[in-house]
Amino acid sequence: MKVLNVVDDFCTVEINGVKKSCFIGFLERKPEEGEYLLVHAGMAIKILDYQSAQEIIDELALLIDGELRDSE
Amino acid sequence: MNKSFDLFKDRELAKKLFSHIKSKVSHFSNLKIMEFCGTHTHNIFQYGFRYAFQPNLKFIAGPGCPVCVTSDNELAEAFWLLEKRGVGVITYGDLLKVPYNGKSLFDYRSEGFSIEIVYSAIDALSIAKKKSDKEWVFLGVGFETTIPATSALLDLVVRTGIKNLSVISFHKNTKSIISALGSLGELRVDGILLPGHVSAVVGWQYFNDINAFGIPSVVVGFEPLDILYGIKELIDMIEKGERGIKCAYKRAVQEEGNRKMLDSINKFFDVTDCNWRGLGNIKNGGFEIKPEYSIYNARKRYKIENIEVLSKQNQCLCGDVLIGKIEPIECPSFDVLCNPDAPLGPCMVSHEGTCLAYYKWSRING
């Protein structure tokens, strides 16, 4: 869920146009506007790490490209 | 900073990865993979993966629906609190229609009993403050994902000194259930997709007990590419004969989990034996409020002891569905006597329930 604003221990997050309030007191740091959170039952569990996500996508793209080359 | 994670919904990459997995599993016959988490069960249906790899690979739904594994004993406690102590009950909406002995919290609410629904546990505080002429009990339901929310509520109750709110814990320990299933010989699977949300709280090493059963496992996220990537990783492990746990959801899950949440759970809760629907009493299967906070524990405050559990016979086989023994369509009541409007058991009620997933997505996907 995308962070829209942060006030004290709470923030407003948005997913598919729906806005919700969530508690961020358990996060390792305060999230910034525009960051994405993993949220469950109104509790933010983790600020999602974009670099880790991109690494997996890159790994998959490489795997698929390699297969296409092998099949040619 | 504005980096979307929609890249895990990339249709083209998903198609190619799907073909890759399809080709890999064609070398196997009758592989069985259990998805522990109820949300995964629904997503595997929603994305069209459930039957896509058959007959080579079959998915088996596991016990990862917290409302579904809430036992009759616990529902009996909630009903007793309403009837015998006249308190109001606050809980998550999913629990409302779960039947016990022919009745649900929804039925109680229709009869005028005070039952409030919350999105988050900490919302219970404002209800208790607003309706201060009544005593309220929050029913804490769920796995390690929702326990921190109950801990946060307990922390607020302690700090504010509010007198008319207490908590009863129906919380379950996912770590114990893997061992229990293995010990019962019910883990007859080649691999396990481990839950993403729970792992984000507890860390993926939490599930190391699986190693005792020699079953490879992968922590998985919830988008289409997350699930496909998790399946690919699991197939790779099975192919190579690898054991252990891998994490395929690293943007959300770390080895050690969320330290603050774990500290909060440890502050307010002890691990205790607990009754799970379908599995009975599980050693270390639940969480109970620590003795030093017993004045906030509704079991102690209202002296709940040995409530007789009544079992009105019905033809619900939720227990067998929860441990992957049968598929919902093998239950004689499925879509005959039992449907979302008239559920016989919790698996047809909860949005994470396996029976509801089969009912809903089989219709949509044909």
Contacts between the chains, C-beta under 8 A, distances in Angstrom:
chain1	res1	chain2	res2	distance
A	2	B	4	7.9
A	20	B	119	7.4
A	22	B	120	7.5
A	23	B	120	6.8
A	23	B	122	6.2
A	23	B	149	7.7
A	23	B	152	6.3
A	25	B	152	6.9
A	25	B	260	7.5
A	26	B	148	5.9
A	26	B	152	7.7
A	26	B	258	6.0
A	26	B	260	4.5
A	26	B	261	4.8
A	26	B	264	6.9
A	27	B	258	8.0
A	27	B	260	7.5
A	28	B	258	7.8
A	28	B	259	7.8
A	28	B	260	7.4
A	32	B	1	5.8
A	33	B	1	7.7
A	34	B	1	4.3
A	34	B	2	4.3
A	34	B	3	7.9
A	35	B	1	5.7
A	36	B	3	7.7
A	36	B	4	7.7
A	36	B	5	5.7
A	38	B	197	7.1
A	38	B	200	5.5
A	38	B	252	4.7
A	40	B	145	4.6
A	40	B	146	6.9
A	40	B	197	5.0
A	41	B	92	7.1
A	41	B	119	7.1
A	41	B	120	5.4
A	41	B	121	6.9
A	41	B	142	7.2
A	41	B	145	6.9
A	41	B	146	4.9
A	41	B	149	5.1
A	42	B	119	5.3
A	42	B	120	2.5
A	42	B	121	7.5
A	42	B	122	7.0
A	42	B	123	7.3
A	42	B	149	6.5
A	43	B	120	6.6
A	43	B	146	7.9
A	43	B	148	5.7
A	43	B	149	4.9
A	43	B	152	7.1
A	43	B	261	7.9
A	45	B	145	7.4
A	45	B	148	8.0
A	45	B	197	6.9
A	45	B	200	4.6
A	45	B	201	5.8
A	45	B	252	7.4
A	45	B	258	5.8
A	45	B	261	7.0
A	46	B	200	5.1
A	46	B	252	5.0
A	46	B	253	7.6
A	46	B	254	8.0
A	46	B	258	6.5
A	48	B	5	6.2
A	48	B	251	4.8
A	48	B	252	5.8
A	49	B	250	7.0
A	49	B	251	4.6
A	49	B	252	7.7
A	50	B	3	4.6
A	50	B	5	7.6
A	50	B	251	7.1
A	52	B	250	4.1
A	52	B	251	4.4
A	53	B	5	6.0
A	53	B	7	6.7
A	53	B	8	7.1
A	53	B	250	7.9
A	53	B	251	4.2
A	54	B	7	7.5
A	55	B	250	7.7
A	56	B	229	6.2
A	56	B	248	7.4
A	56	B	250	7.1
A	56	B	251	7.8
A	57	B	7	5.2
A	57	B	8	7.6
A	57	B	10	7.5
A	57	B	13	7.3
A	57	B	225	7.5
A	60	B	13	6.1
A	60	B	17	6.0
A	60	B	225	7.1
A	60	B	229	6.4
A	61	B	13	6.8
A	63	B	17	7.9
A	63	B	20	7.0
A	64	B	13	6.9
A	64	B	16	4.4
A	64	B	17	6.7
A	64	B	20	6.7
A	67	B	16	7.9
A	67	B	20	6.3
